Amino acid sequence: MGRVMLLGWIVLAAVVVVLGFIRLAPSDPLDWNTQPELSEDKEFRGGIFRVVNTGPDGLRRFDRITGQAPRTQLLAGSVEDQMVTYVTRTKLFGFPDYTTARQDGELLKVYARLRFGRSDLGSNKARIDNWLSQMEMAGDTAAVD
């Protein structure tokens, strides 16, 4: 009985350490404030890339929406720099997802991806599609064909 109890405490301590690392791991802006050079929408395991015709001020409008999003904070960049990266954490465990938005002429390019694990269970796609639909509902975007 004593060994089972000890094993239980060890497992619990390991879980607490792992979850603490996930919640408190530093995010280096130089690692995350970047985007691949893509010109069309792409979905991949753990992330998504969207290209939307927003006009030249799309990033400014996107930044307003992300500023109101729950559990989302600015990590690096600015609207003036034409590229911004945000960190959005999951509600329960605080897993970080990174979203980098860049203004490229009339196009807004949005790259969202996870940091830990292999799959985000579609959360990045759902979040980005929601943010872009909020822009569209306000009459701010037109999809790129």
C-alpha positions in Angstrom: 0.0 0.0 0.0 2.9 2.4 0.8 4.5 1.9 -2.6 1.2 2.6 -4.4 0.8 5.7 -2.4 4.3 6.8 -3.2 3.9 6.1 -6.9 0.7 8.1 -6.8 2.5 11.1 -5.3 5.3 10.8 -7.8 2.9 10.8 -10.7 1.0 13.7 -9.3 4.2 15.7 -8.9 5.3 14.9 -12.4 1.9 16.1 -13.8 2.2 19.3 -11.8 5.7 20.0 -13.1 4.7 19.4 -16.7 1.6 21.6 -16.5 3.7 24.2 -14.7 6.2 24.2 -17.5 3.5 24.5 -20.1 2.0 27.4 -18.3 5.2 29.2 -17.4 7.6 28.4 -20.4 9.0 31.6 -21.8 8.0 32.6 -25.4 10.9 34.1 -27.3 9.5 36.7 -29.7 12.3 36.0 -32.2 11.1 32.4 -32.5 7.4 33.1 -32.9 7.1 36.5 -34.6 7.5 35.0 -38.1 5.5 33.5 -41.0 6.1 31.2 -43.9 6.0 32.7 -47.4 2.6 31.4 -48.5 0.2 33.0 -50.9 -2.9 30.8 -50.3 -4.9 29.2 -47.5 -3.3 26.0 -46.0 -4.3 23.8 -43.1 -1.9 21.5 -41.4 -1.7 19.4 -38.2 -1.6 21.8 -35.3 -2.2 25.0 -37.3 -3.6 27.0 -40.2 -2.6 29.7 -42.7 -5.2 32.1 -44.0 -4.9 34.8 -46.7 -7.7 37.4 -46.8 -8.2 40.5 -48.9 -8.8 43.2 -46.3 -7.4 46.3 -47.9 -4.3 48.1 -46.5 -5.7 48.5 -43.0 -6.7 44.8 -42.3 -4.1 44.3 -39.7 -5.3 47.3 -37.7 -8.9 45.9 -37.7 -7.6 42.3 -36.9 -5.6 43.7 -34.0 -8.8 45.3 -32.6 -10.6 41.9 -32.7 -7.7 40.1 -31.0 -7.5 42.8 -28.4 -11.0 41.7 -27.2 -10.3 38.0 -27.5 -10.2 36.0 -24.2 -6.9 34.7 -23.0 -5.0 36.5 -25.8 -2.0 38.7 -25.3 0.4 40.5 -27.6 3.8 38.8 -27.8 5.7 40.8 -30.4 5.4 43.3 -33.2 2.9 46.0 -33.8 0.5 47.2 -36.4 3.0 49.9 -37.4 5.6 47.1 -38.1 3.0 45.4 -40.3 3.4 42.1 -38.3 2.0 41.1 -34.9 2.2 37.9 -32.9 -0.3 37.0 -30.2 -0.4 34.2 -27.7 -3.8 32.6 -26.9 -3.9 30.2 -24.0 -6.4 27.4 -23.5 -8.9 27.8 -20.7 -8.1 24.7 -18.6 -4.4 23.9 -18.9 -3.0 27.1 -20.4 -1.5 25.6 -23.6 -0.2 28.4 -25.7 -1.1 28.9 -29.4 0.6 31.5 -31.5 -1.0 33.7 -34.1 1.1 35.9 -36.4 -0.8 38.3 -38.6 1.0 40.3 -41.4 -0.2 42.9 -43.7 1.1 42.3 -47.3 -0.3 45.1 -49.4 -4.1 44.5 -49.7 -3.8 41.0 -48.1 -3.8 40.0 -44.5 -1.9 36.8 -43.9 -2.7 35.0 -40.7 -0.6 32.1 -39.4 -1.8 30.2 -36.3 0.0 27.2 -34.7 0.4 25.3 -31.5 3.6 25.1 -29.4 3.2 21.8 -27.6 1.9 18.5 -28.9 1.0 17.4 -32.4 -2.7 18.3 -32.7 -4.7 21.3 -31.5 -8.0 19.5 -32.2 -9.0 22.2 -34.6 -8.8 25.1 -32.1 -6.5 27.3 -34.2 -8.7 26.9 -37.2 -11.9 27.6 -35.2 -10.3 30.7 -33.5 -8.9 32.2 -36.7 -12.1 31.5 -38.8 -14.1 33.1 -35.9 -11.9 36.2 -35.9 -12.0 36.6 -39.6 -15.8 36.1 -39.7 -16.0 38.9 -37.1 -14.1 41.1 -39.5 -16.4 40.0 -42.4 -19.6 40.6 -40.4 -18.4 44.1 -39.9 -17.9 44.3 -43.6 -14.1 44.4 -43.3 -12.9 41.6 -45.5 -13.4 39.7 -48.8 -12.0 36.2 -49.2 -9.1 35.7 -51.7 -10.0 33.3 -54.5 
